[in-house]
Amino acid sequence: MGFIEKFELWTDDQHAHARDVLSRIQSDGIRSVRLSFVDQHGLLRGKTLAADALPTAFRDGFSAVSTLLSKDTSGITVFSAFEADGGHGVTEMGGAGDLVMVPDPTTFRVIQWADRTAWILCDLRFTDGGQVPFCSRTLFKNALEHAHASGYQYMTGLEIEFHLYHRRGHTNDESADTAARPTGIAPINYGNQLLSEERGDELEPVTQIFRDQLATLGIDLRTIEVEYGPNQVEVTLDPEVGITSADSMVLLRSSIKQLARRNGYHATFMCRPQIPDTCSSGWHLHQSLLTTGADPGHNVFSPGEGTGALSELGLHFIAGQLRHAHGACAFAAPTINGYKRFQPYSMAPDRVTWARDNRGAMIRIVGAVDDRNIHIENRIGEPAANPYLYMASQLHAGLLGIESKLPLGPSADDPYSTAAQRLPSNLAQAVDALDDDTALKTAMGAQFVDYYVALKRAEIARFDRTVTDWEQREYFDLY
């Protein structure tokens, strides 16, 4: 009996998909398979197998070193990995031992831009079959199970901005601001370009590559457009139920970066690159709850015959996200750079507010009262966020609002002048707020939150020790 069967880690549907995948490996002539899991930062880690090793991986999983979960964004190991508990208080991670990547055969995709190569996402397990409390995909699955136990499905739609540049050697641009740009890239355009058709046509050769190749992965772009700032692009995806949106976000982000690099461009999902006139990029998360049970798929946010902006459940859901907004920021905006975005009159929120169809508010109600697709849009996210943690924290916060029947205060029709709590001004404030938010901490898992807080505080401390360009310019000559 193999590892996966022994610990009953697959559903009947996954077993059926595994058989289909092995058949496709043969019929499509696949030579290599990328087994990938999503780390704490939302980045893909894993191993590439020869295709004939996949049956073994489908029986026993595949090992990966546990220290991958101990690293900050620089790759520095910040926990004592060689101690008996791996520095986490978890004996299964002692001595930098192995974890098991358990492939999810329902995520199988063929990568058209790589030669006879496929992609499969994995969940992490300990060698005794137990859940790894730091596996972000598992954490989101747990949140979805919490929602399902309460009678709800979680539907999300994605709206993501990123920046796209030429790679050096693929442009003749020699403009005066070369010294101010990161080595190796050059701008595509200048100035504010919101929805410019001419600029969209200029980008079409590469954006069409994105659209076509993502479609082969089952990720159909709903829109792709030129965003507000120079070199800024936005894509949107149709709503999906459950874990599919998060999986799609992970694959979309990695695919766009790989495709851009292969075609002479550099794509970055960093919120605000240090390039003149750059505008911050956001990730707006569209959300609704649907019914389960005998009458599945009904939007419980719809006010029905009522006259309110949303149903009572929907209002409680918003109230929960507002109540836990400060702590949830640590997941929605997990980088130091992401807090440069929370500025007034910038189409990004700067305080904890809600409003109907107002893009300055943190939470925007989208759709008419009589629209069965009415939903909410949370605008605090940055595109670098780990999608599983971002979505899990928002779902848990909303469910906490429903379970506690939290009242929702008045809307902020002037969101940049309304008297309301400010969003955290830096990552340290958000991490402290998460550590202090007992209810959200319990919902996400206290062991995981303690781990995440320690990881982020190590990252912040490393930043605080770094001499920045601003300090050098400000003080070097002055003093």
Solvent accessible surface area in square Angstrom, and as a share of the most:
residue,aa,sasa,rsa
1,M,174,0.78
2,G,7,0.07
3,F,28,0.12
4,I,2,0.01
5,E,100,0.45
6,K,122,0.52
7,F,65,0.27
8,E,150,0.67
9,L,29,0.14
10,W,24,0.08
11,T,83,0.49
12,D,125,0.65
13,D,81,0.42
14,Q,23,0.10
15,H,66,0.29
16,A,36,0.28
17,H,67,0.30
18,A,7,0.06
19,R,157,0.57
20,D,88,0.46
21,V,6,0.03
22,L,56,0.28
23,S,69,0.44
24,R,107,0.39
25,I,9,0.05
26,Q,148,0.66
27,S,89,0.57
28,D,65,0.33
29,G,34,0.33
30,I,9,0.05
31,R,146,0.53
32,S,32,0.21
33,V,0,0.00
34,R,54,0.20
35,L,0,0.00
36,S,9,0.06
37,F,2,0.01
38,V,5,0.03
39,D,2,0.01
40,Q,4,0.02
41,H,20,0.09
42,G,3,0.03
43,L,85,0.42
44,L,40,0.20
45,R,85,0.31
46,G,43,0.41
47,K,84,0.36
48,T,87,0.51
49,L,11,0.06
50,A,59,0.46
51,A,12,0.09
52,D,124,0.64
53,A,32,0.25
54,L,0,0.00
55,P,63,0.40
56,T,59,0.35
57,A,0,0.00
58,F,15,0.06
59,R,124,0.45
60,D,49,0.25
61,G,6,0.06
62,F,60,0.25
63,S,46,0.29
64,A,5,0.04
65,V,62,0.36
66,S,2,0.01
67,T,19,0.11
68,L,40,0.20
69,L,1,0.00
70,S,2,0.01
71,K,48,0.20
72,D,2,0.01
73,T,69,0.40
74,S,61,0.39
75,G,37,0.35
76,I,89,0.45
77,T,53,0.31
78,V,46,0.26
79,F,32,0.13
80,S,56,0.36
81,A,7,0.06
82,F,170,0.71
83,E,96,0.43
84,A,90,0.70
85,D,44,0.23
86,G,2,0.01
87,G,27,0.26
88,H,26,0.12
89,G,55,0.53
90,V,9,0.05
91,T,107,0.62
92,E,75,0.34
93,M,4,0.02
94,G,22,0.21
95,G,42,0.40
96,A,20,0.15
97,G,25,0.24
98,D,74,0.38
99,L,2,0.01
100,V,14,0.08
101,M,0,0.00
102,V,7,0.04
103,P,0,0.00
104,D,8,0.04
105,P,1,0.01
106,T,56,0.33
107,T,6,0.03
108,F,26,0.11
109,R,37,0.13
110,V,23,0.13
111,I,1,0.01
112,Q,104,0.46
113,W,30,0.10
114,A,11,0.09
115,D,106,0.55
116,R,117,0.43
117,T,10,0.06
118,A,0,0.00
119,W,4,0.02
120,I,0,0.00
121,L,3,0.01
122,C,1,0.00
123,D,16,0.08
124,L,1,0.00
125,R,56,0.20
126,F,10,0.04
127,T,89,0.52
128,D,80,0.42
129,G,7,0.07
130,G,28,0.27
131,Q,85,0.38
132,V,1,0.01
133,P,34,0.21
134,F,2,0.01
135,C,3,0.02
136,S,1,0.01
137,R,4,0.02
138,T,11,0.06
139,L,18,0.09
140,F,0,0.00
141,K,59,0.25
142,N,56,0.29
143,A,0,0.00
144,L,30,0.15
145,E,114,0.51
146,H,58,0.26
147,A,0,0.00
148,H,115,0.51
149,A,92,0.71
150,S,50,0.32
151,G,30,0.28
152,Y,27,0.10
153,Q,48,0.21
154,Y,2,0.01
155,M,51,0.23
156,T,1,0.00
157,G,6,0.05
158,L,3,0.02
159,E,30,0.13
160,I,0,0.00
161,E,17,0.08
162,F,0,0.00
163,H,0,0.00
164,L,0,0.00
165,Y,3,0.01
166,H,41,0.19
167,R,76,0.28
168,R,82,0.30
169,G,77,0.74
170,H,115,0.51
171,T,37,0.21
172,N,147,0.75
173,D,33,0.17
174,E,144,0.65
175,S,40,0.26
176,A,110,0.86
177,D,44,0.23
178,T,51,0.30
179,A,106,0.82
180,A,55,0.42
181,R,14,0.05
182,P,65,0.41
183,T,144,0.83
184,G,23,0.23
185,I,13,0.07
186,A,0,0.00
187,P,9,0.05
188,I,20,0.10
189,N,4,0.02
190,Y,108,0.41
191,G,37,0.35
192,N,97,0.50
193,Q,23,0.10
194,L,88,0.44
195,L,113,0.56
196,S,31,0.20
197,E,149,0.67
198,E,137,0.62
199,R,80,0.29
200,G,27,0.26
201,D,100,0.52
202,E,81,0.36
203,L,7,0.04
204,E,76,0.34
205,P,85,0.53
206,V,1,0.01
207,T,15,0.09
208,Q,65,0.29
209,I,52,0.27
210,F,0,0.00
211,R,80,0.29
212,D,72,0.38
213,Q,42,0.19
214,L,0,0.00
215,A,47,0.36
216,T,66,0.38
217,L,4,0.02
218,G,59,0.57
219,I,3,0.01
220,D,92,0.48
221,L,12,0.06
222,R,150,0.55
223,T,52,0.30
224,I,35,0.18
225,E,51,0.23
226,V,5,0.03
227,E,22,0.10
228,Y,94,0.36
229,G,0,0.00
230,P,6,0.04
231,N,8,0.04
232,Q,4,0.02
233,V,1,0.00
234,E,9,0.04
235,V,0,0.00
236,T,21,0.12
237,L,16,0.08
238,D,69,0.36
239,P,63,0.39
240,E,70,0.31
241,V,55,0.32
242,G,15,0.14
243,I,34,0.17
244,T,53,0.31
245,S,2,0.01
246,A,0,0.00
247,D,6,0.03
248,S,6,0.04
249,M,0,0.00
250,V,2,0.01
251,L,1,0.00
252,L,0,0.00
253,R,15,0.06
254,S,24,0.15
255,S,0,0.00
256,I,0,0.00
257,K,82,0.35
258,Q,31,0.14
259,L,3,0.02
260,A,0,0.00
261,R,124,0.45
262,R,130,0.47
263,N,61,0.31
264,G,4,0.03
265,Y,37,0.14
266,H,53,0.24
267,A,1,0.01
268,T,19,0.11
269,F,11,0.05
270,M,85,0.38
271,C,1,0.00
272,R,95,0.35
273,P,10,0.06
274,Q,120,0.54
275,I,17,0.08
276,P,62,0.39
277,D,118,0.61
278,T,8,0.05
279,C,29,0.18
280,S,24,0.16
281,S,0,0.00
282,G,1,0.01
283,W,0,0.00
284,H,11,0.05
285,L,0,0.00
286,H,32,0.14
287,Q,2,0.01
288,S,7,0.04
289,L,0,0.00
290,L,17,0.09
291,T,30,0.18
292,T,27,0.16
293,G,62,0.60
294,A,116,0.90
295,D,104,0.54
296,P,84,0.53
297,G,42,0.40
298,H,102,0.46
299,N,14,0.07
300,V,15,0.09
301,F,0,0.00
302,S,24,0.16
303,P,17,0.11
304,G,55,0.53
305,E,180,0.81
306,G,40,0.38
307,T,134,0.78
308,G,34,0.32
309,A,16,0.12
310,L,5,0.03
311,S,22,0.14
312,E,122,0.55
313,L,59,0.29
314,G,0,0.00
315,L,50,0.25
316,H,21,0.09
317,F,0,0.00
318,I,0,0.00
319,A,7,0.05
320,G,0,0.00
321,Q,2,0.01
322,L,27,0.14
323,R,151,0.55
324,H,14,0.06
325,A,1,0.01
326,H,43,0.19
327,G,2,0.02
328,A,1,0.01
329,C,0,0.00
330,A,0,0.00
331,F,1,0.00
332,A,0,0.00
333,A,1,0.00
334,P,12,0.08
335,T,31,0.18
336,I,40,0.20
337,N,31,0.16
338,G,1,0.01
339,Y,11,0.04
340,K,100,0.42
341,R,12,0.04
342,F,19,0.08
343,Q,90,0.40
344,P,63,0.40
345,Y,170,0.64
346,S,52,0.33
347,M,105,0.47
348,A,4,0.03
349,P,0,0.00
350,D,6,0.03
351,R,16,0.06
352,V,18,0.10
353,T,6,0.04
354,W,29,0.10
355,A,1,0.01
356,R,104,0.38
357,D,86,0.45
358,N,42,0.22
359,R,110,0.40
360,G,7,0.07
361,A,0,0.00
362,M,1,0.00
363,I,0,0.00
364,R,19,0.07
365,I,0,0.00
366,V,30,0.17
367,G,30,0.29
368,A,57,0.44
369,V,45,0.26
370,D,130,0.67
371,D,49,0.26
372,R,186,0.68
373,N,91,0.47
374,I,0,0.00
375,H,39,0.17
376,I,0,0.00
377,E,0,0.00
378,N,0,0.00
379,R,5,0.02
380,I,0,0.00
381,G,0,0.00
382,E,1,0.00
383,P,0,0.00
384,A,27,0.21
385,A,0,0.00
386,N,4,0.02
387,P,0,0.00
388,Y,0,0.00
389,L,1,0.01
390,Y,0,0.00
391,M,0,0.00
392,A,0,0.00
393,S,0,0.00
394,Q,2,0.01
395,L,0,0.00
396,H,10,0.04
397,A,1,0.00
398,G,0,0.00
399,L,1,0.00
400,L,31,0.15
401,G,0,0.00
402,I,18,0.09
403,E,94,0.42
404,S,73,0.47
405,K,146,0.62
406,L,19,0.09
407,P,112,0.70
408,L,38,0.19
409,G,43,0.41
410,P,127,0.80
411,S,41,0.27
412,A,3,0.03
413,D,106,0.55
414,D,95,0.49
415,P,9,0.06
416,Y,28,0.11
417,S,79,0.51
418,T,42,0.25
419,A,105,0.82
420,A,37,0.29
421,Q,125,0.55
422,R,140,0.51
423,L,9,0.05
424,P,5,0.03
425,S,73,0.47
426,N,63,0.32
427,L,3,0.01
428,A,38,0.30
429,Q,87,0.38
430,A,0,0.00
431,V,0,0.00
432,D,67,0.35
433,A,24,0.19
434,L,0,0.00
435,D,43,0.22
436,D,115,0.59
437,D,24,0.13
438,T,102,0.59
439,A,44,0.34
440,L,0,0.00
441,K,37,0.15
442,T,96,0.56
443,A,29,0.23
444,M,5,0.02
445,G,27,0.26
446,A,53,0.41
447,Q,86,0.38
448,F,3,0.01
449,V,0,0.00
450,D,75,0.39
451,Y,9,0.03
452,Y,4,0.01
453,V,6,0.03
454,A,44,0.34
455,L,0,0.00
456,K,3,0.01
457,R,103,0.38
458,A,32,0.24
459,E,11,0.05
460,I,20,0.10
461,A,39,0.30
462,R,68,0.25
463,F,86,0.36
464,D,105,0.54
465,R,174,0.63
466,T,72,0.42
467,V,108,0.62
468,T,41,0.24
469,D,80,0.42
470,W,133,0.47
471,E,61,0.27
472,Q,88,0.39
473,R,166,0.61
474,E,76,0.34
475,Y,98,0.37
476,F,158,0.66
477,D,134,0.69
478,L,120,0.60
479,Y,194,0.74
